[in-house]
Amino acid sequence: MRRTGKMTISMLCAAAMVFSAGSAAFAEEETKTLRVAMECGYAPYNWTQSTDENGAVPIADSTEYAYGYDVMMAKHICETLGWDLEIVKLDWDSLVPAVVSGTVDCVIAGQSITSERLEVVDFSEPYYYASIVTLTTADSEYADAESVADLAGATCTSQLNTVWYDTCLPQIEDANILPAQESAPAMLVALDAGKCDIVVTDMPTAMAACVAYPDFVLLDFTDTDDNFEVSDEEINIGISIQKGNTELLDAINGVLAEMTVDDYEEMMNEAISVQPLSDAEEETE
């Protein structure tokens, strides 16, 4: 009886240890935190706001909150995988280096999946497909433009280190290309202030800008024979991840595989509908 008692106690202790270890592993898995970097200043993809209205997420080391399409997507990924989410606010040029160094787990910030970026980071499948468009003002001589050719001679600019600036603006004949702007909000302010005739951007950014600036006119040459020439990689928007992190890449792609283009559009339209109208001005003050 005593031996049986000792064995029973030993078995119970062993079981308790296994349960405890299993619980610890489960807890560890449940509390995994995905550190996601973005500008928090690029509506409708992401922006900064003072409250958690609409489900905004706190920005790390800040009293402010982040929201927008990228935050909505990050929340969806984390909720699906059972992870916690932490938003890290960085300037545009610091995003890729942060992934490369492992400072953050990934970047969800409206990044195009370009060959140049693929040399240093891995990308998920596209989580949005962003066509290229042009913005001008209602009183501009280019307000009725119907093709890239109609933009000839325009004074123009766009955001630094983007397809819009590096690839599209040079396609405009005799364009007066101004220095690139450091952010999308700065680009929009330059147009609103009359410093340029046009800016080139993507459709979501342009749609959001037209809400913030009612005087803006959106020019879309997509269905014409004279549109901006860009490759699929330049308009497919993906999530960048550290090279070789296949576990995270597969997990994120697994979530995206369950979504459709309609899901993306519905989420983007929601982001545009709740963006702060003063977002562009605030981010450049």
C-alpha positions as CSV (number, residue, x, y, z in Angstrom):
1,M,0.0,0.0,0.0
2,R,2.8,2.4,0.9
3,R,4.6,1.7,-2.4
4,T,1.3,2.2,-4.3
5,G,0.8,5.4,-2.4
6,K,4.3,6.7,-3.2
7,M,3.8,5.8,-6.9
8,T,0.4,7.6,-6.9
9,I,2.0,10.7,-5.4
10,S,4.9,10.5,-7.8
11,M,2.5,10.1,-10.7
12,L,0.4,13.0,-9.5
13,C,3.5,15.2,-9.1
14,A,4.7,14.2,-12.6
15,A,1.3,14.9,-14.0
16,A,1.2,18.3,-12.3
17,M,4.6,19.1,-13.7
18,V,3.5,18.2,-17.2
19,F,0.3,20.2,-16.8
20,S,2.2,23.1,-15.4
21,A,4.7,23.0,-18.3
22,G,1.9,22.6,-20.8
23,S,0.1,25.6,-19.2
24,A,3.2,27.7,-19.3
25,A,3.8,26.8,-23.0
26,F,0.2,27.6,-23.7
27,A,0.4,30.9,-21.9
28,E,3.6,31.8,-23.7
29,E,1.9,31.1,-27.0
30,E,-1.1,33.1,-26.1
31,T,0.9,36.1,-25.0
32,K,3.1,36.3,-28.1
33,T,3.3,39.9,-29.2
34,L,3.7,41.0,-32.8
35,R,5.7,44.2,-33.0
36,V,4.5,46.0,-36.1
37,A,6.1,49.1,-37.5
38,M,4.4,51.9,-39.5
39,E,4.6,55.6,-40.0
40,C,1.4,56.4,-38.2
41,G,1.1,59.3,-40.6
42,Y,0.0,57.9,-43.9
43,A,-3.8,58.0,-44.1
44,P,-5.8,56.0,-45.0
45,Y,-3.1,53.2,-44.4
46,N,-2.2,54.5,-41.0
47,W,-2.4,57.6,-38.9
48,T,-2.0,59.0,-35.3
49,Q,-4.9,60.0,-33.1
50,S,-5.3,61.1,-29.5
51,T,-7.9,58.4,-28.4
52,D,-8.7,54.8,-29.0
53,E,-11.8,55.7,-31.0
54,N,-12.9,53.1,-33.5
55,G,-10.6,50.5,-32.1
56,A,-7.3,52.4,-32.4
57,V,-4.2,50.7,-30.9
58,P,-1.7,52.4,-28.5
59,I,1.6,53.4,-30.0
60,A,4.5,52.0,-28.1
61,D,6.3,54.5,-25.8
62,S,3.6,57.1,-26.5
63,T,0.3,58.4,-25.2
64,E,-1.1,58.4,-28.7
65,Y,-2.9,55.8,-30.7
66,A,-2.6,54.4,-34.3
67,Y,-5.4,53.5,-36.6
68,G,-6.1,53.0,-40.3
69,Y,-6.1,50.2,-42.8
70,D,-2.7,48.8,-41.7
71,V,-3.7,48.8,-38.1
72,M,-7.0,47.1,-39.0
73,M,-5.1,44.5,-40.9
74,A,-2.5,44.0,-38.1
75,K,-5.4,43.6,-35.6
76,H,-7.1,41.0,-37.8
77,I,-3.9,39.0,-38.1
78,C,-3.2,39.0,-34.4
79,E,-6.8,38.2,-33.5
80,T,-6.8,35.3,-35.9
81,L,-3.5,33.9,-34.6
82,G,-4.2,34.7,-30.9
83,W,-1.4,37.1,-30.6
84,D,-1.1,40.5,-28.9
85,L,-0.3,43.6,-31.0
86,E,2.2,46.4,-30.5
87,I,2.4,49.3,-32.9
88,V,5.9,50.9,-33.3
89,K,5.9,54.4,-34.9
90,L,8.9,55.0,-37.2
91,D,9.7,57.3,-40.1
92,W,9.4,55.9,-43.6
93,D,13.1,55.4,-44.2
94,S,13.5,53.5,-40.9
95,L,10.9,50.9,-41.6
96,V,13.0,48.4,-43.6
97,P,16.1,48.7,-41.4
98,A,14.0,48.0,-38.4
99,V,12.9,44.7,-39.9
100,V,16.4,43.8,-41.1
101,S,17.8,44.4,-37.6
102,G,15.0,42.5,-35.9
103,T,13.9,45.6,-33.9
104,V,10.4,44.9,-35.1
105,D,8.8,41.7,-36.4
106,C,7.3,43.2,-39.5
107,V,6.2,46.3,-41.3
108,I,2.6,46.9,-42.3
109,A,2.8,50.3,-43.9
110,G,1.5,50.4,-47.4
111,Q,4.9,49.2,-48.8
112,S,5.1,48.1,-52.5
113,I,6.7,44.7,-53.0
114,T,9.6,45.8,-55.1
115,S,12.7,43.8,-56.3
116,E,14.9,46.2,-54.4
117,R,13.2,45.6,-51.1
118,L,13.1,41.9,-51.7
119,E,16.9,41.9,-51.7
120,V,16.9,42.7,-47.9
121,V,13.5,41.5,-46.6
122,D,10.9,38.9,-47.3
123,F,7.3,39.9,-48.2
124,S,3.9,38.3,-47.6
125,E,1.4,37.8,-50.3
126,P,-0.2,41.2,-51.2
127,Y,-2.7,42.5,-48.6
128,Y,-3.8,45.3,-51.0
129,Y,-3.6,46.1,-54.7
130,A,-3.1,49.9,-55.2
131,S,-3.5,51.5,-58.6
132,I,-1.5,54.7,-59.4
133,V,-3.4,57.9,-59.8
134,T,-2.8,61.7,-59.9
135,L,-4.1,64.5,-57.7
136,T,-4.4,68.1,-58.7
137,T,-6.6,71.0,-57.7
138,A,-9.9,72.1,-59.1
139,D,-8.5,75.4,-60.5
140,S,-5.4,73.7,-62.0
141,E,-4.9,73.7,-65.8
142,Y,-4.5,69.9,-65.4
143,A,-7.9,69.3,-63.8
144,D,-9.3,67.9,-67.0
145,A,-6.3,65.8,-67.9
146,E,-7.3,62.4,-69.4
147,S,-3.9,60.8,-69.8
148,V,-0.2,61.0,-68.7
149,A,0.5,63.0,-71.9
150,D,-1.9,65.7,-70.7
151,L,0.3,66.3,-67.7
152,A,3.2,67.5,-69.8
153,G,5.1,70.4,-68.3
154,A,3.5,70.1,-64.9
155,T,5.4,71.0,-61.7
156,C,5.2,67.9,-59.6
157,T,6.3,66.0,-56.6
158,S,5.5,62.9,-54.5
159,Q,6.8,61.0,-51.5
160,L,10.4,60.1,-51.0
161,N,11.5,56.5,-51.9
162,T,8.2,55.5,-53.6
163,V,7.3,54.2,-57.0
164,W,5.2,57.3,-57.4
165,Y,8.3,59.6,-57.3
166,D,11.0,57.3,-58.7
167,T,9.1,55.6,-61.5
168,C,6.0,57.6,-62.4
169,L,7.0,61.3,-62.3
170,P,9.9,60.7,-64.9
171,Q,7.2,59.4,-67.3
172,I,5.7,62.9,-67.5
173,E,7.1,64.8,-70.5
174,D,9.0,68.0,-69.7
175,A,8.0,67.7,-66.0
176,N,9.4,70.0,-63.5
177,I,10.1,67.5,-60.8
178,L,10.6,69.1,-57.4
179,P,12.5,67.4,-54.5
180,A,10.6,64.4,-53.0
181,Q,8.5,65.0,-49.9
182,E,9.4,63.1,-46.7
183,S,5.9,61.9,-46.1
184,A,2.5,61.5,-47.9
185,P,0.9,64.3,-45.7
186,A,3.8,66.7,-46.7
187,M,3.2,65.8,-50.3
188,L,-0.5,66.7,-50.0
189,V,0.2,69.9,-48.2
190,A,2.6,70.9,-51.0
191,L,-0.2,70.5,-53.5
192,D,-2.7,72.3,-51.4
193,A,-0.3,75.2,-50.9
194,G,0.2,75.6,-54.6
195,K,3.9,74.6,-54.5
196,C,3.2,72.1,-57.3
197,D,0.5,71.4,-60.0
198,I,0.1,67.7,-59.4
199,V,1.2,64.8,-57.1
200,V,1.2,61.2,-58.1
201,T,0.1,58.6,-55.5
202,D,-2.0,55.5,-55.1
203,M,-5.8,55.2,-55.1
204,P,-6.4,54.8,-51.4
205,T,-4.2,57.8,-50.5
206,A,-5.9,59.9,-53.2
207,M,-9.4,59.0,-52.0
208,A,-8.5,59.9,-48.5
209,A,-6.9,63.1,-49.6
210,C,-10.1,64.2,-51.4
211,V,-12.0,63.8,-48.2
212,A,-9.4,65.9,-46.3
213,Y,-9.1,68.4,-49.2
214,P,-12.4,68.9,-51.0
215,D,-10.7,71.1,-53.6
216,F,-8.6,68.2,-54.8
217,V,-9.4,66.4,-58.1
218,L,-8.5,62.8,-58.6
219,L,-7.3,61.8,-62.1
220,D,-7.4,58.1,-62.8
221,F,-5.9,57.0,-66.2
222,T,-6.2,53.2,-65.4
223,D,-8.6,52.4,-68.2
224,T,-6.8,54.5,-70.9
225,D,-4.1,53.7,-73.3
226,D,-1.8,56.3,-71.7
227,N,-1.5,55.4,-68.0
228,F,1.6,55.3,-65.9
229,E,3.7,52.2,-66.7
230,V,4.3,50.2,-63.6
231,S,4.9,46.6,-62.9
232,D,2.6,44.4,-60.7
233,E,5.3,44.3,-58.1
234,E,5.2,48.1,-57.8
235,I,1.5,48.3,-57.0
236,N,1.1,45.1,-54.9
237,I,1.2,46.1,-51.3
238,G,2.8,43.6,-48.9
239,I,4.0,43.0,-45.3
240,S,7.8,43.0,-45.0
241,I,9.4,40.4,-42.7
242,Q,13.0,39.7,-41.7
243,K,14.8,37.4,-44.3
244,G,14.4,33.8,-43.4
245,N,11.6,34.1,-40.8
246,T,9.5,31.5,-42.5
247,E,7.5,30.8,-39.4
248,L,6.1,34.3,-39.2
249,L,5.8,34.6,-43.0
250,D,3.7,31.4,-43.2
251,A,1.5,32.4,-40.3
252,I,0.7,35.8,-41.9
253,N,0.2,34.3,-45.4
254,G,-2.2,31.8,-43.8
255,V,-4.4,34.6,-42.5
256,L,-4.3,36.5,-45.8
257,A,-5.2,33.3,-47.8
258,E,-8.5,33.3,-46.0
259,M,-9.3,36.9,-47.2
260,T,-10.5,38.2,-50.6
261,V,-10.0,41.4,-52.6
262,D,-13.5,42.3,-51.6
263,D,-12.5,42.0,-47.9
264,Y,-9.5,44.3,-48.5
265,E,-11.7,46.9,-50.3
266,E,-14.3,46.8,-47.5
267,M,-11.6,47.3,-44.9
268,M,-10.0,50.1,-46.9
269,N,-13.4,51.9,-47.4
270,E,-14.0,51.7,-43.6
271,A,-10.5,53.2,-43.0
272,I,-11.2,56.1,-45.4
273,S,-14.6,56.7,-43.8
274,V,-13.2,57.2,-40.3
275,Q,-9.9,59.0,-41.1
276,P,-9.3,62.3,-39.3
277,L,-10.1,65.0,-41.8
278,S,-7.2,67.1,-40.4
279,D,-4.7,64.3,-40.5
280,A,-2.6,65.7,-43.3
281,E,-2.2,69.1,-41.8
282,E,-1.5,67.8,-38.3
283,E,1.2,65.5,-39.4
284,T,3.2,68.3,-41.0
285,E,3.0,70.9,-38.2
